[in-house]
Amino acid sequence: MVTWIVLAVLLFALVVLALAVRSVLTRLPRLRRAALALQRRAAEAEQLRDSAEALQSRAESLQERLATAQQRMAVINARRGG
């Protein structure tokens, strides 16, 4: 009698485990697609970061050129006024 109860409990546990594994396996394709989408977004974010860094560098260069041009204009205006 005890043997049958133990076997029934084991069988029930195996059925519950099989159902849990089945639900996980059915979700794997969606999880894979989500992981691929996240990888694509990470790559896009990396590209955007690189572009932002290049743009920042260019803006700094232009700022320096603008400062130089303003200094030259100040010198020119000082010569004309003086």
Secondary structure, 3 states (H helix, E strand, C coil): CHHHHHHHHHHHHHHHHHHHHHHHHHHHHHHHHHHHHHHHHHHHHHHHHHHHHHHHHHHHHHHHHHHHHHHHHHHHHHHHHC
